[in-house]
Amino acid sequence: MLRWFGRRKKKYRFADDQIAADTKISFVFTGLSLLIIVGSIIAGAVMGGDLPDQVGVLLLMAGVMAVTGLIFGGLSYRAVEGDNNAKWLSVVLSLVALALLFLLYIL
């Protein structure tokens, strides 16, 4: 009688698998990249925009790390193990890091 009223059993999906290795690498590279970018923005605000040239080199390294994180995030979709949400999040964070670098370049 309950099925006539549209009531269904809820199905839950649990990810028993661990995160794929490529996704972990992508998270590490992207996290370091975002840390460098946010640190340089804070340092620029504190120092009034008068930053040494080494900060520019750090931002270039952050760009390379963000691209590497994007590549590993894309490669992680080929792995069977792992949750797709983590894979998606690693790609999105890499794109956020690249967008921040692009905005810093424009400004």
Backbone as a printed PyTorch tensor [residue, N CA C, xyz], in Angstrom:
tensor([[[  0.8020,  -1.1770,   0.0000],
         [  0.0000,   0.0000,   0.0000],
         [  0.8620,   1.2660,   0.0000]],

        [[  2.0240,   1.2400,   0.6620],
         [  2.8770,   2.4140,   0.7140],
         [  3.4770,   2.7580,  -0.6500]],

        [[  3.7030,   1.7610,  -1.4760],
         [  4.2890,   2.0630,  -2.7750],
         [  3.3150,   2.8140,  -3.6840]],

        [[  2.0390,   2.7550,  -3.3980],
         [  1.0740,   3.5120,  -4.1950],
         [  1.2010,   5.0070,  -3.9410]],

        [[  1.6700,   5.3700,  -2.7540],
         [  1.8170,   6.7730,  -2.4100],
         [  3.1950,   7.3240,  -2.7640]],

        [[  3.9800,   6.5720,  -3.4700],
         [  5.2660,   7.0580,  -3.9450],
         [  6.4010,   6.9340,  -2.9500]],

        [[  6.1880,   6.1990,  -1.8790],
         [  7.2620,   6.0490,  -0.8980],
         [  8.1810,   4.9270,  -1.3440]],

        [[  9.4800,   5.2350,  -1.3600],
         [ 10.4760,   4.2500,  -1.7860],
         [ 11.5240,   4.0790,  -0.7010]],

        [[ 12.2170,   2.9740,  -0.8050],
         [ 13.3430,   2.7830,   0.0990],
         [ 14.4980,   3.6540,  -0.3790]],

        [[ 15.1810,   4.2530,   0.5630],
         [ 16.3290,   5.0820,   0.2110],
         [ 17.5520,   4.1930,   0.0680]],

        [[ 18.3210,   4.4760,  -0.9600],
         [ 19.5590,   3.7380,  -1.1680],
         [ 20.7230,   4.6690,  -0.8940]],

        [[ 21.6330,   4.2050,  -0.1020],
         [ 22.8120,   4.9800,   0.2370],
         [ 24.0240,   4.3510,  -0.4190]],

        [[ 24.9230,   5.2210,  -0.8580],
         [ 26.1660,   4.7500,  -1.4730],
         [ 27.3230,   5.1650,  -0.5980]],

        [[ 28.1560,   4.2220,  -0.2370],
         [ 29.3290,   4.5040,   0.5680],
         [ 30.5600,   4.1870,  -0.2560]],

        [[ 31.5620,   5.0400,  -0.1270],
         [ 32.8180,   4.8110,  -0.8380],
         [ 33.7560,   4.0670,   0.1020]],

        [[ 33.8730,   2.7670,  -0.0900],
         [ 34.7700,   1.9790,   0.7340],
         [ 36.2090,   2.0740,   0.2400]],

        [[ 36.3720,   2.4860,  -1.0000],
         [ 37.7120,   2.5690,  -1.5600],
         [ 38.4310,   3.7790,  -1.0120]],

        [[ 39.7360,   3.6940,  -1.0530],
         [ 40.5410,   4.8280,  -0.6510],
         [ 40.6500,   5.8020,  -1.8170]],

        [[ 41.2540,   6.9370,  -1.5570],
         [ 41.4600,   7.9240,  -2.6100],
         [ 42.5650,   7.4220,  -3.5330]],

        [[ 42.4000,   7.6130,  -4.8240],
         [ 43.3860,   7.1750,  -5.7990],
         [ 44.6980,   7.9260,  -5.5930]],

        [[ 45.8020,   7.2830,  -5.9480],
         [ 47.1240,   7.8730,  -5.7380],
         [ 47.2950,   9.1590,  -6.5390]],

        [[ 46.7710,   9.1930,  -7.7650],
         [ 46.8830,  10.4000,  -8.5730],
         [ 46.1160,  11.5590,  -7.9540]],

        [[ 45.0070,  11.2500,  -7.3060],
         [ 44.2300,  12.2930,  -6.6460],
         [ 44.9880,  12.8600,  -5.4520]],

        [[ 45.6670,  12.0010,  -4.7080],
         [ 46.4680,  12.4790,  -3.5790],
         [ 47.5930,  13.3900,  -4.0480]],

        [[ 48.2580,  12.9960,  -5.1310],
         [ 49.3380,  13.8230,  -5.6770],
         [ 48.7850,  15.1680,  -6.1330]],

        [[ 47.6230,  15.1490,  -6.7660],
         [ 46.9950,  16.3790,  -7.2200],
         [ 46.6500,  17.2880,  -6.0410]],

        [[ 46.1220,  16.7110,  -4.9570],
         [ 45.8090,  17.5030,  -3.7730],
         [ 47.0580,  18.1370,  -3.1770]],

        [[ 48.1650,  17.4030,  -3.1330],
         [ 49.4000,  17.9300,  -2.5430],
         [ 49.9300,  19.0900,  -3.3720]],

        [[ 50.0350,  18.8930,  -4.6820],
         [ 50.5540,  19.9570,  -5.5360],
         [ 49.6450,  21.1870,  -5.5190]],

        [[ 48.3480,  20.9750,  -5.5750],
         [ 47.4210,  22.0910,  -5.5820],
         [ 47.4030,  22.8010,  -4.2360]],

        [[ 47.4880,  22.0380,  -3.1520],
         [ 47.5260,  22.6530,  -1.8290],
         [ 48.7530,  23.5180,  -1.6290]],

        [[ 49.9120,  23.0260,  -2.0600],
         [ 51.1330,  23.8340,  -1.9680],
         [ 51.0320,  25.0800,  -2.8370]],

        [[ 50.4420,  24.9220,  -4.0100],
         [ 50.2750,  26.0590,  -4.9040],
         [ 49.3790,  27.1240,  -4.2820]],

        [[ 48.2440,  26.6950,  -3.7320],
         [ 47.3440,  27.6510,  -3.0920],
         [ 47.9770,  28.2960,  -1.8660]],

        [[ 48.7830,  27.5440,  -1.1380],
         [ 49.4770,  28.0930,   0.0310],
         [ 50.4580,  29.1840,  -0.3850]],

        [[ 51.1910,  28.9620,  -1.4530],
         [ 52.1360,  29.9720,  -1.9420],
         [ 51.3940,  31.2040,  -2.4430]],

        [[ 50.2990,  30.9960,  -3.1620],
         [ 49.5440,  32.1270,  -3.7080],
         [ 48.9460,  32.9800,  -2.6060]],

        [[ 48.2880,  32.3420,  -1.6470],
         [ 47.6680,  33.0890,  -0.5460],
         [ 48.7420,  33.7590,   0.3160]],

        [[ 49.8590,  33.0630,   0.5340],
         [ 50.9610,  33.6630,   1.2980],
         [ 51.5390,  34.8850,   0.6160]],

        [[ 51.6600,  34.8440,  -0.7010],
         [ 52.2000,  36.0050,  -1.4080],
         [ 51.2020,  37.1630,  -1.4230]],

        [[ 49.9150,  36.8630,  -1.4770],
         [ 48.9140,  37.9280,  -1.4110],
         [ 48.9420,  38.5990,  -0.0460]],

        [[ 49.0340,  37.7920,   1.0080],
         [ 49.0990,  38.3560,   2.3630],
         [ 50.3840,  39.1540,   2.5510]],

        [[ 51.5050,  38.6260,   2.0600],
         [ 52.7800,  39.3500,   2.1750],
         [ 52.7300,  40.6660,   1.4030]],

        [[ 52.0910,  40.6590,   0.2440],
         [ 51.9630,  41.8940,  -0.5220],
         [ 51.1070,  42.9260,   0.1910]],

        [[ 50.0620,  42.4680,   0.8680],
         [ 49.2060,  43.3990,   1.6060],
         [ 49.9220,  43.9610,   2.8220]],

        [[ 50.7060,  43.1300,   3.4850],
         [ 51.4100,  43.5810,   4.6850],
         [ 52.5430,  44.5360,   4.3290]],

        [[ 53.2610,  44.2120,   3.2460],
         [ 54.4300,  45.0170,   2.8740],
         [ 54.0750,  46.1710,   1.9390]],

        [[ 52.8340,  46.3700,   1.6740],
         [ 52.4240,  47.4910,   0.8380],
         [ 52.7660,  47.3090,  -0.6330]],

        [[ 52.8950,  46.0950,  -1.0800],
         [ 53.1750,  45.8250,  -2.4850],
         [ 54.6430,  45.8200,  -2.8420]],

        [[ 55.5200,  46.0940,  -1.9010],
         [ 56.9620,  46.1270,  -2.1590],
         [ 57.5630,  44.7630,  -1.8110]],

        [[ 57.4300,  43.8140,  -2.7360],
         [ 57.8950,  42.4530,  -2.5080],
         [ 59.2040,  42.2080,  -3.2510]],

        [[ 60.0480,  41.3460,  -2.7120],
         [ 61.2820,  41.0070,  -3.4380],
         [ 60.9880,  40.1710,  -4.6820]],

        [[ 61.9920,  40.0450,  -5.5250],
         [ 61.8260,  39.3080,  -6.7800],
         [ 61.6160,  37.8140,  -6.5570]],

        [[ 62.0370,  37.3010,  -5.4240],
         [ 61.8880,  35.8730,  -5.1460],
         [ 60.4230,  35.4580,  -5.0690]],

        [[ 59.5530,  36.3910,  -4.7390],
         [ 58.1300,  36.0730,  -4.6700],
         [ 57.5970,  35.7610,  -6.0740]],

        [[ 58.1130,  36.4500,  -7.0730],
         [ 57.7230,  36.1600,  -8.4490],
         [ 58.1260,  34.7620,  -8.8720]],

        [[ 59.3170,  34.3400,  -8.4420],
         [ 59.7710,  32.9770,  -8.7440],
         [ 58.8930,  31.9650,  -8.0220]],

        [[ 58.5200,  32.2640,  -6.7950],
         [ 57.6160,  31.3800,  -6.0570],
         [ 56.2560,  31.2690,  -6.7580]],

        [[ 55.7740,  32.3750,  -7.3000],
         [ 54.4940,  32.3280,  -8.0110],
         [ 54.6030,  31.5380,  -9.3100]],

        [[ 55.7450,  31.6130,  -9.9830],
         [ 55.9500,  30.7650, -11.1610],
         [ 55.9440,  29.2910, -10.7710]],

        [[ 56.6000,  28.9740,  -9.6550],
         [ 56.5900,  27.5890,  -9.1660],
         [ 55.1730,  27.1690,  -8.7920]],

        [[ 54.3960,  28.0760,  -8.2280],
         [ 53.0130,  27.7670,  -7.8870],
         [ 52.2020,  27.4780,  -9.1450]],

        [[ 52.4810,  28.1930, -10.2220],
         [ 51.7960,  27.9260, -11.4830],
         [ 52.1410,  26.5580, -12.0420]],

        [[ 53.4090,  26.1930, -11.9560],
         [ 53.8190,  24.8660, -12.4260],
         [ 53.1780,  23.7770, -11.5770]],

        [[ 53.1180,  24.0020, -10.2650],
         [ 52.4870,  23.0190,  -9.3920],
         [ 50.9840,  22.9120,  -9.6510]],

        [[ 50.3260,  24.0340,  -9.9570],
         [ 48.8950,  23.9960, -10.2410],
         [ 48.6180,  23.2400, -11.5370]],

        [[ 49.4550,  23.4490, -12.5460],
         [ 49.2800,  22.7140, -13.8070],
         [ 49.5450,  21.2290, -13.5920]],

        [[ 50.5640,  20.9130, -12.8010],
         [ 50.8520,  19.5110, -12.4930],
         [ 49.7020,  18.8730, -11.7220]],

        [[ 49.1290,  19.6140, -10.7790],
         [ 47.9630,  19.1130, -10.0500],
         [ 46.7730,  18.8940, -10.9540]],

        [[ 46.6050,  19.7710, -11.9450],
         [ 45.5100,  19.6090, -12.9100],
         [ 45.7270,  18.3670, -13.7700]],

        [[ 46.9560,  18.1290, -14.1800],
         [ 47.2600,  16.9420, -14.9900],
         [ 47.0130,  15.6660, -14.1930]],

        [[ 47.5230,  15.6230, -12.9620],
         [ 47.3090,  14.4340, -12.1420],
         [ 45.8400,  14.2600, -11.7780]],

        [[ 45.1200,  15.3670, -11.5850],
         [ 43.6880,  15.2730, -11.3180],
         [ 42.9370,  14.7060, -12.5050]],

        [[ 43.3350,  15.0940, -13.6980],
         [ 42.7100,  14.5380, -14.8930],
         [ 43.0460,  13.0720, -15.0940]],

        [[ 44.2980,  12.7150, -14.7760],
         [ 44.7020,  11.3120, -14.9070],
         [ 44.0380,  10.4120, -13.8720]],

        [[ 43.6170,  10.9970, -12.7620],
         [ 43.0130,  10.1760, -11.7100],
         [ 41.6560,   9.6190, -12.1200]],

        [[ 41.0220,  10.1960, -13.1270],
         [ 39.7280,   9.6770, -13.5730],
         [ 39.8680,   8.3070, -14.2240]],

        [[ 41.0790,   7.9520, -14.6810],
         [ 41.2690,   6.6300, -15.2760],
         [ 41.3840,   5.5420, -14.2240]],

        [[ 41.7010,   5.9190, -12.9900],
         [ 41.8380,   4.9340, -11.9170],
         [ 40.4560,   4.4530, -11.4840]],

        [[ 40.3660,   3.1700, -11.2220],
         [ 39.0810,   2.5870, -10.8260],
         [ 38.7800,   2.9190,  -9.3690]],

        [[ 39.7930,   2.8240,  -8.5070],
         [ 39.5540,   3.0360,  -7.0810],
         [ 39.3800,   4.5230,  -6.8070]],

        [[ 38.7720,   4.7890,  -5.7140],
         [ 38.6080,   6.1600,  -5.2730],
         [ 37.2360,   6.7230,  -5.5810]],

        [[ 36.9190,   7.7810,  -4.8880],
         [ 35.6310,   8.4390,  -5.0160],
         [ 35.7140,   9.5020,  -6.1020]],

        [[ 34.6800,   9.6310,  -6.8970],
         [ 34.6840,  10.6220,  -7.9730],
         [ 34.5930,  12.0450,  -7.4380]],

        [[ 34.0290,  12.2300,  -6.2500],
         [ 33.9560,  13.5730,  -5.6750],
         [ 35.3400,  14.1080,  -5.3530]],

        [[ 36.2280,  13.2620,  -4.8480],
         [ 37.5880,  13.6890,  -4.5560],
         [ 38.3390,  14.0180,  -5.8430]],

        [[ 38.1040,  13.2360,  -6.8710],
         [ 38.7480,  13.5070,  -8.1550],
         [ 38.2660,  14.8410,  -8.7240]],

        [[ 36.9710,  15.0610,  -8.6310],
         [ 36.3920,  16.3040,  -9.1200],
         [ 36.9160,  17.4970,  -8.3300]],

        [[ 37.0250,  17.3450,  -7.0060],
         [ 37.4950,  18.4260,  -6.1520],
         [ 38.9490,  18.7700,  -6.4460]],

        [[ 39.7750,  17.7670,  -6.7450],
         [ 41.1790,  18.0520,  -7.0430],
         [ 41.3120,  18.8510,  -8.3360]],

        [[ 40.4890,  18.5650,  -9.3170],
         [ 40.5240,  19.3250, -10.5710],
         [ 40.0170,  20.7440, -10.3490]],

        [[ 38.9480,  20.8940,  -9.5770],
         [ 38.3860,  22.2210,  -9.3230],
         [ 39.3660,  23.0880,  -8.5420]],

        [[ 40.0360,  22.5240,  -7.5420],
         [ 41.0170,  23.3000,  -6.7820],
         [ 42.1940,  23.7240,  -7.6510]],

        [[ 42.6100,  22.8640,  -8.5690],
         [ 43.6850,  23.2350,  -9.4860],
         [ 43.2560,  24.3830, -10.3920]],

        [[ 42.0120,  24.3340, -10.8560],
         [ 41.5100,  25.4230, -11.6900],
         [ 41.3740,  26.7240, -10.9050]],

        [[ 41.0240,  26.6280,  -9.6240],
         [ 40.9480,  27.8230,  -8.7740],
         [ 42.3360,  28.4320,  -8.6040]],

        [[ 43.3450,  27.5920,  -8.3930],
         [ 44.7130,  28.0970,  -8.2520],
         [ 45.1760,  28.7820,  -9.5380]],

        [[ 44.8690,  28.1850, -10.6780],
         [ 45.2530,  28.8090, -11.9480],
         [ 44.4980,  30.1100, -12.1880]],

        [[ 43.2330,  30.1570, -11.7770],
         [ 42.4580,  31.3870, -11.9340],
         [ 43.0130,  32.4930, -11.0430]],

        [[ 43.4200,  32.1590,  -9.8180],
         [ 44.0360,  33.1550,  -8.9330],
         [ 45.3400,  33.6870,  -9.5160]],

        [[ 46.1260,  32.7910, -10.0770],
         [ 47.3860,  33.2390, -10.7010],
         [ 47.1030,  34.1440, -11.8950]],

        [[ 46.0940,  33.8010, -12.6690],
         [ 45.7350,  34.6340, -13.8190],
         [ 45.2630,  36.0130, -13.3530]],

        [[ 44.4690,  36.0670, -12.2850],
         [ 44.0170,  37.3550, -11.7590],
         [ 45.1870,  38.1730, -11.2070]],

        [[ 46.1270,  37.5220, -10.5600],
         [ 47.3080,  38.2390, -10.0750],
         [ 48.1350,  38.7780, -11.2320]],

        [[ 48.1880,  38.0430, -12.3250],
         [ 48.9380,  38.4910, -13.4950],
         [ 48.2690,  39.7090, -14.1220]],

        [[ 46.9450,  39.6970, -14.1740],
         [ 46.2250,  40.8240, -14.7770],
         [ 46.3450,  42.0710, -13.8950]],

        [[ 46.1940,  41.8840, -12.6030],
         [ 46.2390,  43.0340, -11.6910],
         [ 47.6650,  43.4180, -11.4750]]])
